[in-house]
Amino acid sequence: MSIFEQDSLQLYFTVRNDCPGFLLQSSTPYFYHMQIKPFFLLLILPLQLLEQFTHEELNRYEKEASRVTIIRDNWGIPHIYGKKDADAVFGLLYAQCEDDFNRVEMNYIEKCGRLSEVNGEKMLYSDLLIRMIIDTADAKRDYEQAPVWLRDLCDAFADGVNYYLSKHPQTKPLLLHHFEPWYPLLWTDGSIGAISTAGLTENDLRKLYSNEYIQDKHLFFKDNATAAAALNPVDKESPEEIFTGSNGFAFAPSITENGHAILYINPHVTFYFRPEVQMVSEEGLNVYGAVTWGQFFVYQGFNEHCGWMHTSSRVDVSDAYIEKISQKDNQWTYTYEQEKKPVTLKNISIQFKRNDSLIRKDFTVLYTHHGPVMARQNGQFISVQSFNRSVISLEQSWLRTRATSFKAFKQILDMRANTSNNTVYADAEGNIGYWHGNYVPIRDTTYQWNKPVDGSIKATEWKGLHTVDEIVQVINPVNGWLQNCNSTPFSVAGINSPLKKDYPPYMAPDEENFRGINAVRVLDREKKYTIDKVIAAGYDTYLAFFEQLVPALVKAYQQLSPADSLKMSLMEPIAVMKDWDIRAGSHSVATTLAVTWGPLVLNALKASHTNESEQLVVRIHKFAENAANGAVLLNQFNAAVKMVQETYGSWKTEWGTINRFQRLDDAIDARYDDKQPSIPVGYTSSQWGQIPSFSSKRFPDTKNYYGTYGNSFICAVEFGKKIKARSLLAGGESGNPASPHFKDQAQLYSTGQFKEVLFYKEDVMKHIERTYHPGE
């Protein structure tokens, strides 16, 4: 048995569920064995513990609810009006729970590191990763020390959820029966990828902290050749680009028809990850946009003065350190500046479901002053320094929604606690802006920060944070537009973009991608943008990935000998590709062939001897230009034609026939069924360079492709004396299949048709479906 883990059978039962913190620090693991039948435990529990909410709490909830009005419009969008900001938060969380309590709870189960209790042992090391980098004790302390205004918001967050649960006993939480006000301090950034661990993953933890490689304490500090061979050095710069992500565009008054700035908000996330909401208070709050389930701030949206769109960033915000750890007389130390320092040992207990029982694993995990030790590679221990949650980050996330000017927004950026996002910005003053990242540690540029650095020397320590003025940014460029598609910031404004040579490598390691290339071309064509034209640009279907590959394929085919068997068999498919305009479409056979062929091309690229340190865009272009690869392209295309033929009975299958949108239930892991109704979709994944994203795949029991990821909440907003905006949501606002708003936007979504945003109360009042106080 590993010194890092012990199993003990334990029944887990609690009424006021809480996120477990660490056990006491110790040099030896804490563990025990216990086995009790559930019905016996009921006999020994004090009866009063069965009360989920106290009378004092319920009275408080009722008073808060009386200060909140929720108006649901004809699309089911909740417009929440409160006396104070905290009242708006209370109403927001109540409305979120009405729409999809399942997702609200699951997001906090994850951030509590308790997914294993729901999904079993497969989530064990995912939970361990969360527990190692997010300590509930830190969140509780931050809550207690937070400014009064922030504690009020956190209290309202918890009260809104708990009031919903008190009024809906038919809702059965999986684990979290009582939400606590410090929960928001576990998750202070609304990004779907808010956690950064310098490229280390739960698999690295599994290899280090399970007994797969480390059998007992005598082997712990020996060089395990098997383990070392199985692990590769950490490299935060993956040779392949991140295919999916988000798009943010901003347009200056100089290139818009009405002389107003326009912002385009287009996050690419898992479908149903964010609902559409409005929050208004008599304290001056009035914000509209997308809020991540369970969070109380609008993550991507706008108020009357300005708007913001966040795209995922690859700015280096966490680093891996090689630690020189040793053991003597049962004392564990690491070397720093030629001195021995004690390794901090922490015990973490995680429960995981197995059949009808909960099994507990106790882990003893290691920390240096850099952070948790998360991997062992080539005999070296790797720790991670990161900044994954903080009270300042939560403050920044909220205050952003109340910014009233460019100056005010810039002051909020100066808090420098946004760790995972780039920001695309526009405002009523006519400003547009782009900032690449926000939280950027200062480092010695003589080191390669995309790989683990020596943790035993002072030279590799972070040296504070870069100011906002020092990070990569563009404000009001002369071309009048800005774009970021999770791509390099050095093309954000076309020829007016910043220069790469002016910044340290760790500040912008992001590669160019085909979506970014396409966006630069598209946005530069129009000089009189309207909201309709912005939406059209955001839905450009050109698949830039195939721009050079298709001509190379056709050329290779034309050079075939007449006697070659492919000459005849590929005649019609090649003709289809030759006539293709490289655009995706529901009725396009070429799109079906291309999307089937694309992954085979990528596999061939990986198998070739191209320079993997080059950007994927460059490698694809070189691959297409090399005449020797013509045969490879032909063979892979021939394989794609056969795949479509065998799967669907004809290679002439149109893309919309097999690429579908379907919403049958609200399960986190949704099910799909070819026999059930679905809607054709002509869009593809942004992997192929298309600006909008509809990432779909086949499932074990389906032949069709079903969308799971991509365009979610999309919005175009024009600033001026009055806000004008249009939006779209994947499927619908509600997670309840019985609700008329479960999929009332599905047809609009499949064709990119937007609805009007009701920002002003006089407009909301004209489209009322229901008005009520929480609890009614």
C-alpha positions in Angstrom: 0.0 0.0 0.0 1.3 3.5 -0.9 2.2 5.8 2.0 0.1 8.3 0.0 -3.2 6.5 0.2 -5.3 4.2 2.3 -8.8 2.9 1.8 -11.4 2.9 4.5 -15.0 2.0 4.2 -17.1 4.7 5.6 -20.8 5.7 5.4 -21.1 9.3 4.5 -24.3 11.0 5.8 -25.0 14.6 6.7 -27.9 16.9 6.7 -26.2 20.3 6.5 -23.7 19.3 3.8 -20.5 21.1 3.8 -17.4 21.1 1.6 -14.8 19.2 3.5 -11.6 20.9 4.2 -8.2 19.4 4.9 -7.5 17.4 8.0 -4.8 18.5 10.4 -1.3 18.7 9.0 0.7 15.6 9.9 3.7 13.7 8.9 1.7 10.5 8.9 -1.6 9.7 7.2 -4.9 9.9 9.2 -7.2 7.0 8.5 -9.8 4.8 10.2 -12.1 2.0 9.3 -15.8 2.1 9.9 -18.8 0.3 8.6 -22.4 1.3 9.6 -25.7 0.5 8.0 -27.7 3.7 6.9 -30.8 2.9 9.0 -28.8 2.4 12.2 -27.3 5.9 11.7 -30.8 7.4 11.6 -31.5 6.0 15.1 -28.5 7.8 16.6 -28.8 11.1 14.9 -30.3 13.9 17.0 -33.7 14.7 15.6 -33.0 18.4 15.4 -30.2 17.8 12.9 -32.8 16.7 10.4 -34.1 20.3 10.2 -32.6 21.7 7.0 -33.3 25.4 7.8 -33.8 27.2 11.0 -36.8 29.5 11.7 -34.4 32.4 11.8 -33.2 31.6 8.3 -36.6 31.1 6.9 -37.8 34.5 8.3 -34.7 36.2 6.8 -35.4 34.6 3.4 -39.0 35.8 3.4 -37.9 39.4 4.1 -35.4 39.2 1.3 -37.9 37.8 -1.1 -40.3 40.6 -0.4 -37.7 43.1 -1.8 -37.3 41.2 -5.1 -39.5 41.1 -8.2 -38.8 38.6 -11.0 -40.3 39.3 -14.4 -40.1 36.4 -16.9 -40.4 37.7 -20.5 -41.9 35.7 -23.4 -38.6 33.8 -23.8 -38.5 32.9 -20.1 -35.5 35.2 -19.5 -35.6 36.4 -15.8 -35.3 40.2 -15.3 -34.6 40.6 -11.6 -35.4 43.8 -9.8 -34.3 44.4 -6.2 -34.0 47.2 -3.7 -30.3 46.6 -3.1 -27.6 44.8 -5.1 -27.8 41.9 -2.6 -31.5 41.6 -3.3 -30.8 41.2 -7.0 -28.3 38.5 -6.2 -30.9 36.7 -4.0 -33.4 36.9 -6.9 -30.9 35.8 -9.4 -29.9 32.6 -7.6 -33.6 31.8 -6.9 -34.3 32.2 -10.6 -31.3 30.1 -11.6 -32.4 27.3 -9.3 -35.9 27.5 -10.9 -34.3 27.0 -14.3 -31.7 24.4 -13.5 -30.8 23.6 -9.9 -29.0 20.5 -11.2 -26.3 22.6 -12.8 -26.1 25.1 -10.0 -25.4 22.3 -7.5 -23.1 20.3 -9.8 -20.8 23.3 -10.3 -20.3 23.6 -6.6 -20.0 19.9 -6.0 -17.1 20.1 -8.5 -15.5 23.1 -6.8 -15.9 21.4 -3.4 -14.0 18.4 -4.8 -16.8 16.0 -4.3 -17.6 14.7 -7.7 -16.5 11.2 -6.7 -19.5 11.0 -4.3 -21.8 11.4 -7.2 -19.9 9.8 -10.2 -17.7 7.3 -8.5 -14.1 6.4 -8.3 -13.4 7.7 -11.9 -13.5 11.3 -10.5 -11.2 10.6 -7.5 -8.1 12.3 -8.9 -10.2 15.1 -10.4 -11.4 15.8 -6.8 -7.9 15.5 -5.5 -6.7 18.1 -8.0 -9.4 20.5 -6.8 -8.7 19.9 -3.2 -5.0 20.5 -3.6 -5.4 23.9 -5.3 -8.6 25.1 -3.6 -8.7 24.9 0.2 -12.1 25.4 1.7 -10.4 26.9 4.8 -9.0 29.7 2.6 -12.5 30.4 1.2 -14.0 30.5 4.7 -11.3 32.9 5.9 -11.7 35.1 2.8 -15.4 35.3 3.5 -15.0 36.3 7.1 -12.4 39.0 6.1 -14.2 40.3 3.0 -15.6 43.8 2.9 -19.1 44.1 4.2 -20.6 44.8 0.7 -19.1 41.5 -0.6 -20.2 39.5 2.4 -23.7 40.8 1.8 -23.7 39.5 -1.8 -22.3 36.1 -0.6 -25.0 35.9 2.0 -27.7 36.7 -0.6 -26.2 34.1 -2.9 -26.6 31.4 -0.2 -30.0 32.6 0.9 -31.4 32.7 -2.6 -30.5 29.0 -3.2 -31.6 27.9 0.3 -34.9 29.7 0.0 -35.5 27.9 -3.3 -34.8 24.6 -1.6 -37.1 25.4 1.3 -39.9 26.2 -1.2 -39.3 23.2 -3.5 -39.1 20.1 -1.3 -39.6 18.0 -4.5 -36.1 19.1 -5.6 -33.7 16.5 -4.2 -30.1 17.8 -4.1 -27.5 15.2 -4.7 -25.2 16.4 -1.9 -25.5 20.1 -1.1 -28.7 20.5 1.0 -27.7 23.8 2.5 -25.6 26.3 0.5 -23.0 28.3 2.5 -22.1 32.0 1.8 -18.4 31.2 1.3 -19.1 28.9 -1.6 -18.6 31.8 -4.1 -15.0 32.2 -2.8 -14.3 28.7 -4.2 -14.9 29.9 -7.7 -14.1 33.5 -8.3 -13.8 33.4 -12.1 -16.7 32.6 -14.4 -14.6 30.9 -17.0 -15.3 27.3 -18.0 -11.5 26.8 -17.7 -10.8 28.9 -14.6 -8.3 26.4 -13.1 -4.7 26.6 -14.2 -2.1 24.0 -13.1 0.8 24.7 -15.5 -0.2 21.9 -17.8 -0.3 19.2 -15.1 -3.5 17.1 -14.9 -5.3 14.6 -12.8 -3.4 11.8 -14.6 -0.2 13.2 -13.2 -1.7 13.1 -9.7 -2.8 9.5 -10.2 0.7 8.5 -11.2 2.2 10.2 -8.2 -0.2 9.7 -5.4 -1.7 6.2 -6.2 0.2 3.0 -5.7 0.4 2.5 -9.4 4.0 3.5 -9.4 4.9 4.1 -5.7 4.4 1.0 -3.7 5.6 2.0 -0.3 7.7 4.6 1.5 11.0 2.8 0.7 10.4 3.2 -3.0 9.1 6.7 -2.7 12.4 8.5 -3.1 14.0 5.9 -5.4 14.1 6.6 -9.1 11.4 4.4 -10.5 12.4 3.7 -14.1 9.0 2.5 -15.1 7.3 5.6 -13.9 9.9 7.9 -15.4 9.5 6.2 -18.8 5.8 6.6 -18.7 6.0 10.3 -18.0 7.1 13.2 -20.2 8.4 16.6 -19.2 5.7 19.2 -18.6 5.3 21.4 -21.6 2.7 24.1 -21.3 2.9 24.9 -25.0 1.0 22.1 -26.7 2.1 21.6 -30.3 -1.5 21.7 -31.4 -3.7 24.8 -31.0 -6.7 24.8 -28.8 -9.4 24.3 -31.4 -12.5 25.4 -29.5 -12.9 28.6 -27.5 -14.7 31.9 -27.9 -15.0 34.9 -30.2 -15.1 38.6 -29.2 -15.4 41.5 -31.6 -15.5 45.2 -31.0 -16.4 47.9 -33.6 -15.6 51.6 -33.1 -18.0 54.4 -34.1 -15.8 55.2 -37.1 -16.9 52.0 -38.9 -20.5 51.7 -37.7 -23.5 53.1 -39.6 -25.0 54.9 -36.6 -21.7 56.2 -35.2 -21.9 54.0 -32.0 -19.6 51.3 -30.7 -20.8 47.7 -31.1 -19.7 44.6 -29.1 -20.1 41.0 -30.3 -20.2 38.4 -27.5 -19.7 34.8 -28.6 -18.5 32.4 -26.0 -17.9 28.8 -27.1 -18.7 26.5 -24.1 -20.6 23.4 -23.3 -24.3 23.8 -24.3 -26.5 25.1 -21.4 -23.4 26.1 -19.3 -24.7 29.7 -18.9 -28.2 31.2 -18.8 -29.3 34.6 -20.0 -30.3 37.1 -17.3 -30.8 40.7 -16.3 -30.1 42.2 -12.8 -31.4 45.6 -11.7 -31.3 47.3 -8.3 -32.2 50.7 -6.9 -28.5 51.1 -6.0 -27.7 51.6 -9.7 -27.1 48.1 -10.9 -28.4 47.3 -14.4 -26.6 44.5 -16.1 -27.6 42.0 -18.8 -25.8 39.0 -20.1 -24.6 35.5 -19.4 -24.1 34.2 -15.9 -22.4 30.9 -15.2 -24.8 28.6 -13.3 -24.4 29.2 -9.5 -22.4 32.4 -9.8 -23.9 35.8 -8.9 -22.2 38.1 -11.4 -22.8 38.5 -15.1 -19.7 37.0 -16.7 -20.1 38.2 -20.3 -22.4 41.1 -20.9 -23.1 44.8 -20.7 -24.7 47.6 -18.8 -25.8 51.0 -20.1 -22.3 52.3 -20.2 -20.0 49.5 -21.4 -19.8 45.8 -22.4 -17.2 43.1 -22.1 -16.5 39.7 -23.7 -14.0 37.3 -22.3 -12.1 34.8 -24.4 -10.0 32.1 -22.9 -6.3 33.0 -22.6 -3.0 31.2 -22.7 -1.2 33.9 -20.9 1.2 32.1 -18.4 -0.5 32.4 -15.0 0.9 29.3 -13.4 4.4 27.7 -13.4 5.9 24.2 -12.7 9.0 23.9 -10.5 11.5 21.1 -10.3 11.8 20.4 -6.5 14.8 18.6 -4.9 13.0 16.6 -2.3 14.7 14.2 0.1 14.0 12.2 3.2 16.1 11.6 6.3 15.0 10.1 9.6 11.4 10.4 8.5 11.8 14.1 7.9 11.0 15.3 4.4 12.7 18.3 3.1 13.4 20.2 -0.1 16.4 22.3 -1.1 16.1 26.0 -1.6 19.0 28.4 -1.9 21.3 25.5 -0.6 19.2 25.2 2.6 16.9 22.4 3.6 13.4 23.4 4.2 10.6 21.2 5.6 8.1 19.8 3.1 4.5 20.6 4.2 2.4 17.4 4.4 -1.4 17.7 4.2 -3.9 14.9 4.6 -6.9 15.0 2.2 -9.8 12.6 2.6 -12.0 12.0 -0.4 -15.1 9.9 -0.5 -16.1 8.0 -3.7 -19.3 6.1 -4.4 -19.1 2.4 -5.0 -22.4 0.7 -5.4 -24.5 1.8 -2.4 -21.5 2.6 -0.2 -19.0 5.4 0.1 -15.4 4.5 0.3 -12.9 6.9 1.7 -9.3 7.4 0.4 -6.9 9.3 2.5 -4.0 11.0 0.7 -0.9 12.6 2.2 0.1 15.3 -0.3 3.2 17.4 -0.5 3.6 21.2 -0.7 6.6 23.5 -1.0 6.5 27.2 -0.7 5.7 27.3 -4.5 2.5 25.2 -4.0 1.4 21.6 -4.3 3.6 18.8 -5.6 1.6 17.4 -8.5 3.8 15.2 -10.6 6.9 13.1 -10.7 8.7 13.1 -14.0 12.0 11.5 -14.9 12.6 11.0 -11.3 12.0 14.7 -10.5 9.2 16.1 -8.3 7.2 18.9 -9.9 5.3 21.5 -7.9 2.9 24.2 -9.2 2.6 27.8 -8.3 -0.8 29.3 -9.3 -3.5 31.7 -8.4 -6.8 30.0 -9.0 -9.2 31.8 -6.6 -9.1 34.9 -4.5 -11.4 37.4 -2.8 -9.9 40.1 -5.1 -10.9 38.1 -8.1 -14.5 37.8 -6.9 -14.6 41.6 -6.1 -13.3 42.3 -9.7 -15.9 40.0 -11.2 -18.7 41.9 -9.5 -17.4 45.4 -9.8 -16.9 44.9 -13.6 -20.7 44.7 -14.0 -21.0 48.2 -12.4 -18.4 50.1 -14.4 -19.8 53.3 -15.8 -17.0 54.5 -18.1 -13.7 53.5 -19.8 -11.8 55.1 -16.8 -13.8 53.1 -14.3 -13.4 49.8 -16.3 -9.7 50.4 -16.5 -9.5 50.9 -12.7 -11.2 47.5 -12.3 -8.7 45.9 -14.6 -6.0 47.4 -12.3 -7.1 44.9 -9.6 -5.2 42.3 -11.7 -7.0 39.2 -10.4 -8.6 37.8 -13.6 -6.4 34.8 -14.3 -8.0 33.0 -17.2 -9.4 35.6 -19.6 -8.7 38.1 -22.3 -11.1 41.0 -22.5 -12.8 42.6 -25.5 -14.5 45.9 -24.6 -16.7 48.6 -26.1 -18.6 51.5 -24.5 -21.1 54.3 -24.9 -18.2 56.8 -25.0 -17.1 55.2 -28.3 -14.1 53.4 -27.0 -13.1 49.9 -27.9 -10.3 47.9 -26.3 -8.6 44.6 -25.9 -6.4 43.3 -23.1 -4.6 40.0 -23.4 -4.9 38.5 -19.9 -4.9 40.5 -16.7 -3.0 38.6 -13.9 0.5 38.2 -15.3 3.4 37.5 -13.0 6.8 39.1 -13.7 9.5 36.5 -14.4 13.2 36.4 -15.4 13.1 36.0 -19.2 16.3 34.0 -19.3 14.3 30.9 -18.3 11.9 28.9 -20.4 8.7 29.3 -18.5 6.8 26.9 -20.8 8.7 24.1 -19.1 9.5 23.3 -15.4 12.1 25.6 -14.0 14.5 25.0 -11.1 12.6 25.4 -7.9 15.7 25.4 -5.7 16.9 28.9 -6.6 15.5 32.4 -5.9 16.1 33.5 -9.5 13.0 31.6 -10.6 10.6 33.3 -8.2 7.8 35.5 -9.4 8.7 39.2 -9.0 5.3 40.7 -8.5 2.7 41.4 -11.2 2.9 43.3 -14.5 0.8 46.5 -14.5 -2.2 46.6 -16.9 -0.3 49.1 -19.0 2.5 46.6 -19.4 0.4 43.7 -20.8 -0.4 43.2 -24.4 -3.3 45.4 -25.4 -4.9 47.6 -28.1 -7.1 50.6 -27.4 -9.0 52.4 -30.2 -7.0 51.1 -33.2 -7.2 53.2 -36.4 -8.8 50.3 -38.4 -11.8 50.5 -36.1 -12.2 46.9 -35.1 -10.8 44.3 -32.7 -11.1 40.5 -32.7 -9.9 37.7 -30.6 -10.7 34.0 -31.3 -8.5 32.4 -28.7 -5.7 33.3 -31.1 -2.6 35.4 -30.9 -3.0 39.0 -29.8 -0.6 39.9 -32.5 -3.4 39.9 -35.1 -6.1 41.4 -32.9 -6.3 44.5 -35.0 -4.9 43.3 -38.3 -1.9 45.3 -39.4 -2.4 47.6 -36.4 -1.8 44.8 -33.9 1.0 44.9 -31.2 4.4 43.4 -32.2 5.4 40.1 -30.6 9.0 41.2 -30.2 7.9 43.9 -27.7 6.7 41.4 -25.1 8.2 38.5 -23.1 7.2 35.1 -24.4 5.3 34.1 -21.3 2.9 37.0 -21.8 1.4 35.8 -25.1 2.2 32.2 -26.0 -1.1 31.9 -27.9 -0.8 30.6 -31.4 -2.6 32.0 -34.5 -5.5 29.7 -35.5 -7.7 29.4 -38.6 -10.6 31.1 -36.9 -8.5 34.1 -36.1 -7.2 34.2 -39.7 -10.8 34.1 -41.0 -11.9 36.8 -38.5 -9.3 39.3 -39.6 -10.3 38.9 -43.3 -14.1 39.1 -42.5 -14.0 42.1 -40.2 -11.8 44.2 -42.5 -14.4 44.0 -45.4 -17.2 46.2 -44.0 -16.9 50.0 -43.2 -20.5 50.7 -42.1 -21.4 48.0 -39.5 -24.9 47.6 -38.1 -26.0 44.9 -35.5 -27.2 42.8 -38.4 -23.9 43.1 -40.2 -22.0 42.3 -37.0 -24.1 39.1 -36.6 -23.5 38.1 -40.2 -19.7 38.5 -39.7 -20.0 36.4 -36.5 -21.7 33.7 -38.5 -19.3 33.5 -41.4 -19.1 29.9 -42.4 -15.8 29.8 -44.3 -13.7 26.8 -43.3 -10.2 28.3 -43.5 -8.5 25.0 -42.5 -9.3 23.6 -45.9 -8.3 26.6 -47.9 -5.0 25.1 -49.1 -5.7 21.5 -48.5 -8.6 21.2 -51.0 -6.5 22.7 -54.0 -3.6 20.4 -53.0 -6.0 17.4 -53.0 -7.4 18.4 -56.4 -3.9 18.9 -57.8 -2.8 15.5 -56.5 -5.8 13.8 -58.1 -5.2 15.5 -61.5 -1.7 14.1 -61.5 -2.8 10.5 -61.0 -2.2 8.1 -63.8 -5.3 7.2 -65.8 -4.6 3.6 -64.8 -4.7 4.4 -61.1 -7.7 2.9 -59.4 -8.4 6.1 -57.5 -8.8 8.0 -60.8 -12.2 6.5 -61.4 -13.4 5.9 -57.9 -12.8 9.4 -56.7 -13.9 11.2 -59.9 -17.3 12.4 -58.5 -16.1 13.2 -55.0 -13.2 15.2 -56.2 -15.5 17.1 -58.6 -17.6 18.0 -55.6 -14.6 19.3 -53.7 -13.3 21.2 -56.7 -16.5 23.1 -57.0 -16.8 23.7 -53.2 -16.7 27.3 -52.0 -15.0 26.1 -48.7 -18.2 27.1 -46.8 -20.2 24.9 -44.5 -23.8 24.4 -45.2 -26.7 22.2 -44.3 -27.2 21.1 -47.9 -23.5 20.7 -48.6 -22.1 17.3 -49.4 -18.6 18.7 -49.5 -18.9 19.8 -45.9 -19.7 16.2 -44.9 -16.6 14.9 -46.8 -14.4 17.7 -45.5 -15.3 17.2 -41.8 -14.8 13.5 -42.2 -11.5 14.0 -44.0 -10.1 16.7 -41.6 -9.3 14.5 -38.6 -7.5 12.0 -40.9 -5.4 14.8 -42.2 -4.5 15.8 -38.7 -3.5 12.2 -37.9 -1.3 12.1 -41.0 0.3 15.4 -39.9 1.1 14.0 -36.5 2.7 10.9 -38.1 4.8 13.0 -40.5 8.2 14.5 -39.6 7.1 18.1 -39.6 8.4 20.5 -37.0 6.0 20.1 -34.1 7.3 23.4 -32.5 5.8 25.3 -35.3 2.2 26.6 -35.1 -0.4 24.2 -36.5 -1.4 26.8 -39.1 2.1 26.9 -40.5 2.4 23.1 -40.4 -0.8 22.6 -42.3 0.2 25.1 -45.0 3.6 23.4 -45.4 2.0 20.0 -45.5 -0.4 21.2 -48.3 2.4 22.8 -50.3 4.7 19.7 -50.2 3.9 17.8 -53.4 5.1 14.6 -51.8 2.1 14.7 -49.4 -0.3 14.6 -52.3 -0.6 10.8 -52.1 -1.3 11.1 -48.4 -4.1 13.6 -48.9 -5.6 11.4 -51.6 -5.5 8.2 -49.5 -6.9 10.0 -46.5 -9.7 11.5 -48.6 -10.5 8.1 -50.2 -10.8 6.7 -46.6 -13.2 9.5 -45.7 -15.4 8.9 -48.8 -15.6 5.2 -47.8 -16.4 6.1 -44.2 -19.3 8.2 -45.2 -20.5 5.6 -47.8 -20.4 2.8 -45.2 -22.0 4.8 -42.4 -24.8 6.5 -44.3 -25.3 4.4 -47.4 -24.1 7.2 -49.7 -21.1 9.4 -49.9 -23.4 12.1 -51.2 -24.9 12.7 -47.7 -25.6 16.3 -47.0 -24.2 17.8 -43.8 -27.5 18.9 -42.3 -28.8 15.4 -42.7 -26.4 14.0 -40.1 -25.4 17.1 -38.2 -28.2 17.8 -35.7 -29.3 19.8 -32.7 -31.3 17.8 -30.2 -32.3 18.4 -26.6 -34.2 15.5 -24.9 -33.5 16.0 -21.2 -31.5 18.1 -18.8 -28.9 15.5 -17.8 -25.3 16.9 -17.5 -24.3 14.0 -19.8 -27.1 14.4 -22.3 -28.4 11.5 -24.2 -29.1 11.5 -28.0 -31.3 9.3 -30.1 -31.5 9.1 -33.9 -35.2 8.1 -33.6 -36.2 11.2 -31.7 -36.8 14.6 -33.3 -33.8 16.8 -34.0 -33.0 19.9 -36.1 -30.5 20.1 -39.0 -27.5 22.4 -38.4 -25.2 23.6 -41.2 -22.4 24.9 -39.0 -19.3 22.9 -38.0 -16.8 23.0 -35.2 -14.6 26.1 -35.1 -11.7 23.6 -35.4 -12.0 24.0 -39.1 -11.7 27.8 -39.1 -15.4 28.7 -39.1 -16.1 31.7 -36.9 -19.3 30.3 -35.2 -18.9 27.0 -33.5 -21.2 24.0 -33.4 -19.0 21.1 -32.2 -20.8 17.9 -32.7 -19.9 14.2 -32.5 -21.3 10.7 -32.9 -22.2 8.7 -29.8 -22.0 4.9 -29.4 -25.7 4.5 -30.2 -26.0 7.1 -32.9 -25.1 7.5 -36.6 -25.9 11.2 -36.6 -23.6 13.9 -35.1 -25.2 15.9 -32.3 -24.0 19.2 -31.0 -22.6 19.4 -27.5 -20.3 22.5 -27.4 -19.9 25.8 -29.2 -22.1 28.9 -29.6 -24.0 29.2 -26.3 -25.1 32.7 -25.3 -24.5 35.0 -28.3 -25.2 38.7 -28.2 -24.6 41.8 -30.4 -25.0 45.1 -28.5 -24.9 48.7 -29.8 -24.1 51.5 -27.4 -25.5 55.0 -27.7 -28.1 57.1 -25.9 -30.1 53.8 -25.6 -28.9 50.2 -25.7 -29.9 48.2 -28.7 -29.1 44.5 -28.5 -30.0 41.1 -30.0 -29.2 37.7 -28.5 -29.5 34.0 -28.9 -29.3 31.1 -26.5 -28.6 27.4 -27.3 -31.9 25.6 -26.9 -33.7 27.7 -24.3 -33.5 29.3 -20.9 -35.0 26.5 -18.9 -33.6 23.1 -18.0 -37.0 21.6 -17.4 -38.2 19.5 -20.4 -41.8 20.4 -19.5 -41.1 24.1 -19.8 -42.1 25.9 -23.0 -38.6 27.5 -22.8 -36.7 24.2 -22.8 -36.0 24.5 -26.5 -38.0 27.4 -27.8 -34.9 29.0 -29.2 -33.7 25.8 -30.9 -34.9 26.6 -34.4 -33.5 30.1 -34.1 -30.2 28.7 -32.9 -29.9 26.2 -35.7 -30.1 29.0 -38.3 -28.4 31.9 -36.4 -31.6 34.0 -36.1 -31.4 36.4 -33.1 -34.2 37.7 -30.8 -34.5 41.2 -29.4 -33.0 41.9 -26.0 -35.4 43.6 -23.6 -33.1 45.8 -21.6 -35.4 48.6 -20.5 -38.2 47.9 -18.1 -40.8 49.6 -20.3 -39.9 47.0 -23.0 -39.9 44.1 -20.5 -43.4 45.1 -19.4 -44.7 44.7 -22.9 -43.6 41.1 -23.1 -44.4 39.7 -19.6 -45.1 36.0 -19.2 -45.0 36.1 -15.4 -44.3 38.5 -12.6 -43.7 37.2 -9.0 -41.6 37.5 -5.8 -39.4 34.5 -5.1 -41.4 31.9 -3.2 -44.7 32.7 -4.9 
